Structures are given as structure tokens and as C-alpha cells.
Amino acid sequence: MRVVVTGGGGFLGSHLCEALLRRGDSVVCLDDFSTGEPKNIARLRQNPAFEFRHTDVSVAVDVSGPVDAVTHLASPASPPDYLRLPLQTLAAGSRGTENALRLAHRHGARLVLASTSEVYGDPLLHPQDEDYWGNVNPIGPRSVYDEAKRFAEALSFAYRRTLDANVGIVRIFNTYGPRMRPHDGRVVSSFITQALSGAPLTVYGDGKQTRSFCYVDDLIRGIIAMLDSDEAGPVNLGNPRELAVTELAELVLDITGSSSTVEYRGLPADDPVRRRPVIALAEELLGWHPEVDIAEGLRRTVEWFAARPEDLAAGARLLHSGRSGLP
Ligand SMILES: NC(=O)c1ccc[n+]([C@@H]2O[C@H](COP(=O)([O-])OP(=O)(O)OC[C@H]3O[C@@H](n4cnc5c(N)ncnc54)[C@H](O)[C@@H]3O)[C@@H](O)[C@H]2O)c1
């Protein structure tokens, strides 16, 4: 297949490009590097089956030649990124999604939309299954991301219903692994960066809020299974093992052997209290479930961060200066 991957220069997108190339697909990667990094795909650019186009998908998604499938991942995704880029985030979710849908529809190609557990907002139902409609503040600071993804889902389903487009939606829960940016403000990358550089681990709120963390390889298998199916979804993809943020901090300290302390700060606006996916649908429709447990996934991620001391030091400086991380 010739697969278009929007946002292919980012954390998840670069792993997806790699996995598709590994199984023999060719890949057209579109990215504007607003939050991704050229080095994520530097190695892939030597592969003749890989093409890169510097593109802002909210302006246009033009790809010449055959297109067999589209995966739409382009969007700022970490809270500091979408809070810094609110209008771009709304544009990627709305105009960007429409441009990607048009391209796929023109070619009769399947499109998989990377949606998010953030569509459930601060959920009143726990754990979250796909029938839950969510609890989102439509005008809060996080709404630029949550509502953009909810709109992207609505648009995708409208294409499916009115134009019979072959569209599927995955709702991705917190995913971690190699290639997260040390300073991207997500909790796993921040804790690892702080632990490895001897800085205190920053916990927002009392740390009792929970998240469910999925290792990147598991998640990418799920996206590809969705791509290879004709399912509409939405389908939750995530690891149902729920962990309090303080438990995660302890695990990271244990794995890194760090003697960093833990520092508590105020909780950001609309921060969800609990998050855990019900993945019965992914198991039933796609035969998918995560395989890498959190301790093993964290060990692999720590190893990757530790092997890049310069990036780590730069990330630690940014985290410490307050120019990254949650406000
Ligand atoms: N990582 C997670 O835990 C997670 C959870 C839920 C959903 N997702 C979704 O998965 C997708 C990828 O997330 P990620 O974690 O890899 O984030 P990321 O920031 O590393 O990757 C996003 C990529 O999209 C690119 N991009 C952003 N706006 C663009 C635009 N207008 N035109 C072209 N490229 C653009 C960025 O440069 C970046 O390379 C996002 O859609 C995100 O919402 C991720």
C-alpha cells in the first residue's frame, strides 16, 4: 500500500511510518514540524519507499500519484503544545481533518483518524467505553484540543454517513516511549527527564489522579490493525492498567535509581481526575490488546532517554526554566 501519514514527523507518526515501511508499504509523510522534529525521520529519508513533504495540513493535503490509505495524526498533542498553539490546533483538527478526508475520499482510500481519550474530557463515567459522550468544557483552555478532536470525529462520521467514505476512528489514551521530547510536558517524559538529571519530579495536584499508559509499539500495532480493517469505530486504544501519578513517579525513581525528590504544584484547569480505557471493542473487532507492561515500557524509554544526554540536558533546562511543562 502507499500510505499517507500526516504528522509523520512526530512521536507516534514516526513510529507508524517505520512500522509501515517495515511491513513493505510505501509511506508519504506530511509534517510542518510545528511540534515534531526532523531527526525523528532522518533515518527513514534514506529509504526509497519513504517520501517527505513539508506541509501544513490545515492549508492543503495534496499528494500526487496513488493513495491507498491515509492516517491522520497531524495535530499538536501535548498540553503545553496545544495551549501554546490554540488556533493551529483547532485548524489541524477542523480544516486539516477535512483536507485529509477529501484526499482519502478522492482516492477511495481508507482513512484512520487519530482521536483521543480527551474527547471524554473529565469523565463522569469510569472506566470509559466508546459509548460514553464525555464531559468537556467547551470554552476552557483545553477545549482547543478536545473540541477540535470532537469536531474531527463528527466530520469523519459525516463523511462516512453522507459520502460512504471508508473512515475509522481510534481514540488514543496516553502513550509513551522513545522519541517523546524530554521537555514536551507530558508526565512520563517529564518524570524521566527530571529523574535522570537529578531534578525534583513535578507532580500537579495531589498526584492521586490516575492515567493509563500504553507503550508506543502496542499502540502502533493497534493503529495498523484499524487501518487494515473496515471498522468505523470509534475504538479505544490504550492500556487499561490504571496508575496514580504518584505511583508512576515512584516507578520512574525506582527504574532510574534516581534520588530526586517529588515536588507538588497546583492542578491545571480541567485536568481529568481519572482515565482508564475499556478495550473490549478493540479486542473483539481488531484482536488487539497491549502486551508491554508499564515497568518494561518505562525501562525501554529510560534507556532511550539516557542514551541521548545532550537532548536530556537541554530538555531538563527547559523544564526547569518553566518554559515548558504545564502552566
Ligand atoms: N501521544 C499520545 O499519548 C496521544 C494520545 C491521544 C491522541 N494522540 C494523537 O496522536 C497524534 C500524534 O500525537 P503525538 O503524540 O505523536 O504528537 P506530536 O506532537 O509528537 O506529533 C504531531 C505531529 O503533527 C505535526 N503537525 C501538527 N500540526 C500540523 C499541521 N497543521 N500540519 C502538518 N503537521 C502538523 C507536528 O509537527 C508533529 O510532528 C495527534 O493527533 C494526537 O492528538 C496522541
The ligand as a MOL file (V3000), in Angstrom:
LIG
                    3D

  0  0  0     0  0            999 V3000
M  V30 BEGIN CTAB
M  V30 COUNTS 44 48 0 0 0
M  V30 BEGIN ATOM
M  V30 1 N 0.8150 10.5530 22.3400 0
M  V30 2 C -0.3460 10.3930 22.9240 0
M  V30 3 O -0.3960 9.9810 24.0850 0
M  V30 4 C -1.6290 10.6860 22.1820 0
M  V30 5 C -2.8350 10.4670 22.8780 0
M  V30 6 C -4.0310 10.7260 22.2110 0
M  V30 7 C -4.0310 11.1480 20.9040 0
M  V30 8 N -2.8460 11.3490 20.2630 0 CHG=1
M  V30 9 C -2.9200 11.8540 18.8900 0
M  V30 10 O -1.9430 11.2500 18.0820 0
M  V30 11 C -1.4290 12.1930 17.1390 0
M  V30 12 C 0.0940 12.2560 17.2510 0
M  V30 13 O 0.4450 12.6680 18.5540 0
M  V30 14 P 1.9610 12.6730 19.0550 0
M  V30 15 O 1.9430 12.2950 20.4770 0
M  V30 16 O 2.7980 11.9250 18.1220 0 CHG=-1
M  V30 17 O 2.2780 14.2290 18.9900 0
M  V30 18 P 3.4740 15.0100 18.2390 0
M  V30 19 O 3.3200 16.4420 18.5930 0
M  V30 20 O 4.7790 14.3570 18.5380 0
M  V30 21 O 3.1190 14.7430 16.7240 0
M  V30 22 C 2.2190 15.5050 15.9740 0
M  V30 23 C 2.8710 15.8020 14.6430 0
M  V30 24 O 1.9410 16.5640 13.8350 0
M  V30 25 C 2.6540 17.6350 13.2310 0
M  V30 26 N 1.6870 18.7060 12.9580 0
M  V30 27 C 0.9780 19.4340 13.8530 0
M  V30 28 N 0.1860 20.3140 13.1960 0
M  V30 29 C 0.4150 20.1340 11.8790 0
M  V30 30 C -0.0950 20.7290 10.6880 0
M  V30 31 N -1.0190 21.7080 10.7360 0
M  V30 32 N 0.3740 20.2900 9.5050 0
M  V30 33 C 1.2980 19.2930 9.4310 0
M  V30 34 N 1.8070 18.6880 10.5140 0
M  V30 35 C 1.3720 19.1010 11.7280 0
M  V30 36 C 3.7090 18.0230 14.2400 0
M  V30 37 O 4.7810 18.7400 13.6900 0
M  V30 38 C 4.1260 16.6540 14.7850 0
M  V30 39 O 5.1670 16.0980 14.0200 0
M  V30 40 C -2.1030 13.5210 17.4320 0
M  V30 41 O -3.1830 13.6770 16.5420 0
M  V30 42 C -2.6200 13.3410 18.8360 0
M  V30 43 O -3.7650 14.1120 19.0640 0
M  V30 44 C -1.6570 11.1470 20.8840 0
M  V30 END ATOM
M  V30 BEGIN BOND
M  V30 1 1 1 2
M  V30 2 2 2 3
M  V30 3 1 2 4
M  V30 4 1 4 5
M  V30 5 2 4 44
M  V30 6 2 5 6
M  V30 7 1 6 7
M  V30 8 2 7 8
M  V30 9 1 8 9
M  V30 10 1 8 44
M  V30 11 1 9 10
M  V30 12 1 9 42
M  V30 13 1 10 11
M  V30 14 1 11 12
M  V30 15 1 11 40
M  V30 16 1 12 13
M  V30 17 1 13 14
M  V30 18 2 14 15
M  V30 19 1 14 16
M  V30 20 1 14 17
M  V30 21 1 17 18
M  V30 22 2 18 19
M  V30 23 1 18 20
M  V30 24 1 18 21
M  V30 25 1 21 22
M  V30 26 1 22 23
M  V30 27 1 23 24
M  V30 28 1 23 38
M  V30 29 1 24 25
M  V30 30 1 25 26
M  V30 31 1 25 36
M  V30 32 1 26 27
M  V30 33 1 26 35
M  V30 34 2 27 28
M  V30 35 1 28 29
M  V30 36 1 29 30
M  V30 37 2 29 35
M  V30 38 1 30 31
M  V30 39 2 30 32
M  V30 40 1 32 33
M  V30 41 2 33 34
M  V30 42 1 34 35
M  V30 43 1 36 37
M  V30 44 1 36 38
M  V30 45 1 38 39
M  V30 46 1 40 41
M  V30 47 1 40 42
M  V30 48 1 42 43
M  V30 END BOND
M  V30 END CTAB
M  END
